[in-house]
Amino acid sequence: MPWKRTTIMEQKMELYKRIIEIIDANLIYCLIPIILTLILVELFFKNRFETKKTLNLIRWTIVIYTIITWTSYLIGMATNPDKYAFIDRATGPYAWAYWMMSLSALILPFTLLIKKLASKFLYVLFVAFAMKIGMYFERFVIIVTSFHRDYLPNNGNSELENGNVELIDLFAFGIGMIFLQGVIITILTLGIFEIIKRK
């Protein structure tokens, strides 16, 4: 019966991982546009809306998300160390990048527990960016390598150029959707805090 336990545990971990991916796509990737929108609202409507309370909500979202992902990572390393390959990444030729991304994602968000730092829009923006710096770097590498595909034969047609244009359009659309989603989340959150303030 031990194989059933590992299967159930693997299923739970897969479900847990899927939930984190959904939270990533719908909230965490939108943190930068959310904070930028809050900065603009604060600049144009000085002290009119509850921007500080919304920033505080973002702060606690980041801290709770970090606790959840850290727990998931530790459980995954304990139950399936081969899949996580910590030693190979932490000591390989790109160890410095791995440690920078790990510390940025797992340690830096806890600096938001310091209230003085957490009340600064730019610092929270920096933490939100640093949390997902690995994902941003990965996207950057994909875009740059799609521009510099000189090693592929062209065969006299423009399929390669069309592929690059489609990839760039896809990334631009994705970034636009993330920004739109972030602005909508910010407006909804500010609206909820406004309703609570009036009641």
URQUICOR-V304086 format. One record per residue. N is the residue number from 1. RES is the residue in one small letter. PSI is psi in whole degrees, 0 to 359 (999 if undefined). Layout:
N|RES|PSI ; N|RES|PSI
This chain:
1|m|351 ; 2|p|330 ; 3|w|330 ; 4|k|322 ; 5|r|315 ; 6|t|325 ; 7|t|316 ; 8|i|318 ; 9|m|318 ; 10|e|321 ; 11|q|318 ; 12|k|318 ; 13|m|322 ; 14|e|318 ; 15|l|315 ; 16|y|315 ; 17|k|320 ; 18|r|320 ; 19|i|318 ; 20|i|320 ; 21|e|320 ; 22|i|317 ; 23|i|319 ; 24|d|306 ; 25|a|325 ; 26|n|347 ; 27|l|307 ; 28|i|319 ; 29|y|340 ; 30|c|0 ; 31|l|320 ; 32|i|310 ; 33|p|327 ; 34|i|312 ; 35|i|320 ; 36|l|320 ; 37|t|320 ; 38|l|320 ; 39|i|316 ; 40|l|318 ; 41|v|318 ; 42|e|324 ; 43|l|316 ; 44|f|326 ; 45|f|72 ; 46|k|119 ; 47|n|19 ; 48|r|320 ; 49|f|166 ; 50|e|61 ; 51|t|326 ; 52|k|321 ; 53|k|322 ; 54|t|320 ; 55|l|322 ; 56|n|321 ; 57|l|319 ; 58|i|318 ; 59|r|310 ; 60|w|329 ; 61|t|315 ; 62|i|315 ; 63|v|314 ; 64|i|318 ; 65|y|319 ; 66|t|318 ; 67|i|317 ; 68|i|313 ; 69|t|324 ; 70|w|315 ; 71|t|315 ; 72|s|317 ; 73|y|315 ; 74|l|318 ; 75|i|317 ; 76|g|318 ; 77|m|324 ; 78|a|321 ; 79|t|328 ; 80|n|74 ; 81|p|333 ; 82|d|323 ; 83|k|328 ; 84|y|336 ; 85|a|51 ; 86|f|313 ; 87|i|317 ; 88|d|317 ; 89|r|323 ; 90|a|345 ; 91|t|0 ; 92|g|191 ; 93|p|338 ; 94|y|33 ; 95|a|322 ; 96|w|319 ; 97|a|320 ; 98|y|315 ; 99|w|322 ; 100|m|315 ; 101|m|320 ; 102|s|313 ; 103|l|322 ; 104|s|325 ; 105|a|330 ; 106|l|338 ; 107|i|312 ; 108|l|320 ; 109|p|335 ; 110|f|348 ; 111|t|345 ; 112|l|353 ; 113|l|342 ; 114|i|113 ; 115|k|323 ; 116|k|318 ; 117|l|320 ; 118|a|344 ; 119|s|357 ; 120|k|121 ; 121|f|315 ; 122|l|326 ; 123|y|318 ; 124|v|323 ; 125|l|317 ; 126|f|316 ; 127|v|318 ; 128|a|322 ; 129|f|315 ; 130|a|329 ; 131|m|321 ; 132|k|28 ; 133|i|328 ; 134|g|317 ; 135|m|318 ; 136|y|320 ; 137|f|320 ; 138|e|315 ; 139|r|319 ; 140|f|316 ; 141|v|319 ; 142|i|316 ; 143|i|313 ; 144|v|316 ; 145|t|334 ; 146|s|333 ; 147|f|325 ; 148|h|62 ; 149|r|50 ; 150|d|340 ; 151|y|349 ; 152|l|140 ; 153|p|145 ; 154|n|332 ; 155|n|26 ; 156|g|5 ; 157|n|173 ; 158|s|28 ; 159|e|322 ; 160|l|315 ; 161|e|319 ; 162|n|321 ; 163|g|318 ; 164|n|316 ; 165|v|317 ; 166|e|320 ; 167|l|315 ; 168|i|317 ; 169|d|319 ; 170|l|315 ; 171|f|319 ; 172|a|318 ; 173|f|317 ; 174|g|316 ; 175|i|319 ; 176|g|318 ; 177|m|321 ; 178|i|318 ; 179|f|318 ; 180|l|316 ; 181|q|319 ; 182|g|318 ; 183|v|317 ; 184|i|316 ; 185|i|318 ; 186|t|313 ; 187|i|316 ; 188|l|317 ; 189|t|315 ; 190|l|321 ; 191|g|318 ; 192|i|316 ; 193|f|326 ; 194|e|317 ; 195|i|317 ; 196|i|320 ; 197|k|321 ; 198|r|329 ; 199|k|999
